[in-house]
Amino acid sequence: MLDKNFKIVFNEQVADRTYLMGLDAPEIVAGASPGQFVMIRVGPVLDPLLRRPFSICGTLQGGILLILYKVVGRGTALMAAAEKGDAMTVLGPLGRGFSQPGREKRPLLVAGGIGIAPLFFLAQTLGEENLEFLTGYRCAAEIVPGYSRVSPAPAWPTP
């Protein structure tokens, strides 16, 4: 587990009030598994005081950690305003992660809204041909591209 500043590689809006942040965090990526999370301090000072928990959404080559988040309050609004090159203090990876299904099983992943984040990381590790991934959203504006159909390389920003 690390507690360290990591540079933002990208921070893109992907749906209504929903953003995908890529952090250059090879040390966290090396130890991360699907179902784990990180705690992020969203500001350079202690306001807001508490870190925010975020599921690890996936990884990209080069040690990029993916965080999918929705702007719901002051802390996530600060995250949305962060730009490439800014740093975020990240503690993680935390938690035990998901149990991996056996190869003879065909998993069915079901999630809604922002709850899709940890399941995408699981889907990345299982591979598209070995699963069904069903997602639900409150409205069409909230649909996150790359989640309507699982693929190992979603059409998201890359470093």
N, C-alpha and C positions, 0 to 999 in steps of 0.2 A: 504494500500500500504506500502510495506517495502523497505528499502534500507539497505542491509545487506550482509555480506560474508557468502557463503554457500559452504560446502565441496563437491568435486566431488566424486561420488560413482563409476561411470564408465564413460569412454569416448572412445567408440568403433567405428571403421570404419565399416559402414554397406553397403556401395556401393562406387563407384568411387568418390573420393573427398567428400564424404558425411559421416557425423559422427552423432552418437546419444550420447548425454551427459545426465547423470543422476545426479542431484544435490539433496543433502539431505536438502530439503527446505519445511518442513511440514507447516510452517506458510503461505507460498505462495500457496501451494497445497490446504490448507483449504479454501482459498478465490478465487481460480481460477475457471474459467468457459470457455468452448470452445469458441474460437475466440479471447481470450485475448492474450497479449504478455508481455514479460519482456525486460528490457534493461540491457545488461551485459557489465561490464567493463572488457575487456579481459586481461588486464595486471595489475600487482600490483602497477605500477606507472601511471602517466598520459600520457603515450605514448604507444599506440595511445590515443589521447585526448578524443575522443568521444566514448560513449557507443554504442553498437550495438543492434538493435532491433531483437528479435527472437520470433516467435509464440510459444505458449505453445503447445507442441506436444502431451502431455498426462501426466498421473500420474501413479505411481505404489504404491502398498501398502507400508506403512511405511513412507509416506510423500516424496516420490521421484518425483521430477519434471523432465520431459523429454523435452529435447531441440534437435531438428533435425536441423542440419546446414550443409552447403556446403562450402568448402574452396574455396574462390574466391579472397582473398586479404590478406594483412598482419594481420589484426585483427583476421580473422577466422583461419589463419595459426597458430597464437599464441594459439587459443583455441584448435586446433587439437593436439598441442604439450603438452597440459596440461595433468596431470596424476591423478590417483586416490589419494585422500587426499589433492590435491591442492585446493585452495579456489578461487571462483569467486564472485565478487561483483554484486549483482542482485537487480534491482529496479522493483517492480511489486507486484501483477499483474496489468497491465494497459489495458485500453480500455473497451468497453462495452460488447464485446462478441456477439455471434450469438443468434438470436431468435430461440427458440426451436420449431420444428414443432409439431403439434398436433398428438396424438396417432393414429388418423384415417388416417393420411397421411403416405405414404411410400417415404421417401426422396431419392433423387438421388444426390450423392456427386460426383463431377467431378473436378479433379485437375491434374496438371502436374508438374513434377520435384519437387523442394523443396516446392512448393505451397501446397503439400499434408499435410504438418505438422499440420496446425490448424484443418484440416478436420479429421485427425485421432483422435484427442481429441473429436471432435463431434461424430464420429463413436463409440468411446468408451462409451459415455454416452447414445447413442441411442440403442445400442445392435445390433449384427450381423443380427438377424432375421428381423429387421425392416428397412433395407436400402439396396440400391445398391451403390457401391463405384467403380467408374471408374478412373483409373490413366493412365497417359501417360508420357513417358520418351523419351529423345533424342536418347538414345541407350541402349542396354541390360545391359551394365556395370553400368548404373545409376539406375537400378531398386532397390528399397529399400525393402528388405525382410520384410514381415509383412504387406505390402501395396498392394501386388498383390491379397491378399484376406484378408478382414477385420476379425480380431478375437479379442476378449476381452483381450487375453494374447498373444501378438506376440512373436515370437522366437527371442527376443532381450536379451541383457545381463540383469541380475538381480543382485541386491546387495548381 
